Amino acid sequence: MFESIIGGIGVLIGVAVGYLLMKTGLKKQSTEIIETAKKEAEALKKEKILQAKEKFLELKTEHEAVIKKREQKMSEQHSRIKELQGKNSKHFEENKSRERELAKLESKFSRLLELNEKKSEDLEKMHRSQVEQLEVISQMSAEDAKKQLQEALKDEAKHEAAQFIQTAMEEAKLTANAEAKKIVIQSIQRVATEQAVENSVSVFNIENDDVKGRIIGREGRNIRAIEAATGVEIIVDDTPEAIILSCFDPVRREIARLSLHKLVSDGRIHPARIEEVVAKTKKAIDEEIIETGKRTAIDLGIHGLHPELIKTVGRMRYRSSYGQNLLQHSREVANLCAIMASELGLNAKLAKRAGLLHDIGKCPSEETDAPHAILGMQLAEKYGEKPDVCNAIGAHHDEIEMTTLLSPIIQVCDAISGARPGARRQIAESYIQRLKELEDLALSFGGVTKAYAIHAGRELRVMVESERVTDAQSAQISFDITQKIQTEMTYPGQVKVTVIRETRAVNVAK
């Protein structure tokens, strides 16, 4: 037991000795670690100080460089300011010298003005004295002499103006006549035309003459009912198998013809049935008028027409001018206008539109005394057509002034369509009257001895007295006659006026 106690004490002593040894070792290690840390901290401190010094030096050099640049810029600006000050001083001196020169010139100018006023006064005195001397010598006042000189100058200017106009027209013809003829001929050749065949009478064919009695009715009541309902005069005569419908309104004639056809086909002819058939036929004709207008616009490629204008275009089918169907004439003018506008580099669609609508004033819904060109222009304006189209419609007979290039094209194409051979029929009496008016108009001028309308009224030959009329005056008379024809007469196409002045020397050898 004692041994075990001694063994335990030995173990305790060993443990205590080990602990003491371990504690001394740890102290040594800790001191070494602290020393090492101090050394590393000193080295790191020195390194950071060196880095800070280097950074400070870099910032210092950069700052010095910036300061140098600023100083350099300030020196440059200072030098520029000095230069500008030098230039300003020079300009100031120059301005002073110029002001001194201007003052000298003003003084000279004032002296010259004074001299000029004195000279003008002297000249005016001299002029007065010369005028007085001339009045004494010529025995005529200055006002009378001035009037006489003005009259002489007026006559001379009038002759010179006539010569100038003639020369200008001839020069224009030399350059433009050939091209204009080419364009007109091409336009005419590219349009198919028809001859006038319509008149104010329609013929209704029947199978046998027994139908005439049924159309007349008991005591003529049927024929009176038809005439009252349609406004057409029905002529039943000895013409075999035919009844004549007479009326100046083609729409009424067509309504009467279709109504008679329906009545005869149906067989029931009495006043009540007549009124019913005529009413239905009028409605059908109205629908056909609208359909004709739409079809015409589609055929010509014209879009956006107002419904009232389409209806007016359809009514043209039943109107005629000197026997020429108005719708056919308008279609022809529209095609001619499109061709001519294309040749001249203008808007062909707008020209075609104006050509179709140029005669809509001939188919008014209400009777009026206004010229058809003005009425057509008013209708076009009312239904929203463009100003160019409205002006072309209103100016195609010179009722208003032409303001666009489209207007003369419409006028020319209207004349081409209406004046070509076979286009229109004219009553002989009115034709002869127009020729006589042409001749009388020419004879109303002084110095004219004879006048002849030739080429169906397309040319007027005028003979003048050689003793009373000079060559210059003959040119003036030709111009005046053309102007008077344009303003006072209505005619298709154009009228060429030729003034002939001749001198004859006659001797007889015996």
Long-range contacts (C-beta under 8 A, 24 or more apart in sequence): 158-476, 159-472, 159-473, 159-476, 162-472, 162-475, 162-476, 162-479, 163-472, 163-475, 165-479, 166-475, 166-479, 183-340, 183-343, 183-344, 184-340, 184-412, 184-416, 186-339, 186-343, 187-336, 187-339, 187-340, 187-343, 187-413, 187-416, 188-336, 188-416, 188-420, 190-335, 190-339, 191-332, 191-335, 191-336, 191-339, 193-332, 193-417, 193-420, 193-422, 193-423, 194-325, 194-328, 195-422, 195-423, 196-320, 196-322, 196-323, 196-324, 196-325, 196-422, 196-423, 196-424, 196-425, 197-323, 198-250, 198-320, 198-323, 198-324, 198-325, 199-323, 200-246, 200-247, 200-248, 200-253, 201-244, 201-245, 201-246, 202-244, 202-245, 202-253, 202-254, 202-256, 202-257, 203-242, 203-243, 203-244, 203-245, 204-242, 204-243, 204-244, 204-245, 204-257, 204-260, 204-261, 205-241, 205-242, 206-241, 206-242, 206-243, 206-264, 207-241, 208-241, 209-240, 209-241, 211-264, 212-236, 212-243, 214-264, 214-269, 215-243, 215-260, 215-263, 215-264, 215-269, 217-269, 217-270, 221-271, 222-269, 222-270, 222-271, 222-274, 225-271, 225-274, 225-275, 226-256, 226-259, 226-260, 226-274, 226-278, 229-259, 229-274, 229-275, 229-278, 230-255, 230-256, 230-259, 230-278, 232-256, 249-318, 250-318, 250-319, 250-320, 251-285, 251-315, 251-318, 254-285, 254-318, 255-281, 255-282, 255-285, 258-284, 258-285, 288-314, 289-314, 289-315, 289-317, 289-318, 290-314, 292-317, 292-327, 296-327, 296-331, 296-356, 297-356, 299-331, 300-331, 300-334, 300-335, 300-352, 300-356, 301-349, 301-352, 302-334, 302-349, 302-352, 302-353, 302-356, 306-383, 306-384, 308-379, 308-383, 309-357, 309-360, 309-379, 309-380, 309-383, 309-385, 312-360, 312-363, 312-365, 312-379, 313-356, 313-357, 313-360, 315-363, 316-359, 316-360, 316-362, 316-363, 319-362, 319-363, 321-359, 321-362, 321-418, 321-424, 322-418, 322-424, 322-425, 322-426, 323-424, 323-425, 324-418, 324-423, 324-424, 324-425, 326-359, 326-362, 326-363, 329-359, 329-417, 329-418, 329-423, 330-355, 330-356, 330-357, 330-358, 330-359, 331-356, 332-417, 333-358, 333-359, 333-410, 333-413, 333-414, 333-417, 336-413, 336-416, 336-417, 337-409, 337-410, 337-413, 340-409, 340-412, 340-413, 341-406, 341-409, 344-405, 344-409, 346-405, 346-406, 346-409, 347-406, 350-386, 350-388, 350-389, 350-406, 351-406, 351-409, 351-410, 353-385, 353-389, 354-388, 354-389, 354-392, 354-393, 354-406, 354-410, 355-410, 355-413, 357-385, 357-389, 357-393, 358-392, 358-393, 358-396, 358-410, 358-414, 359-414, 360-393, 361-393, 371-397, 371-399, 373-397, 373-399, 373-400, 374-399, 374-400, 397-490, 398-486, 415-492, 415-493, 415-494, 418-492, 418-493, 419-492, 419-493, 424-492, 431-457, 434-489, 434-491, 437-489, 438-485, 438-489, 438-495, 441-481, 441-484, 441-485, 441-488, 441-489, 442-481, 442-497, 445-477, 445-480, 445-481, 447-473, 447-477, 448-477, 457-491, 457-495, 458-493, 458-494, 458-495, 458-496, 459-495, 459-496, 459-497, 459-498, 460-485, 460-495, 460-496, 460-497, 460-498, 461-498, 461-500, 462-497, 462-498, 462-499, 462-500, 463-500, 464-499, 464-500, 464-501, 466-501, 466-502, 466-503, 469-501, 471-501, 474-499, 474-501, 475-499
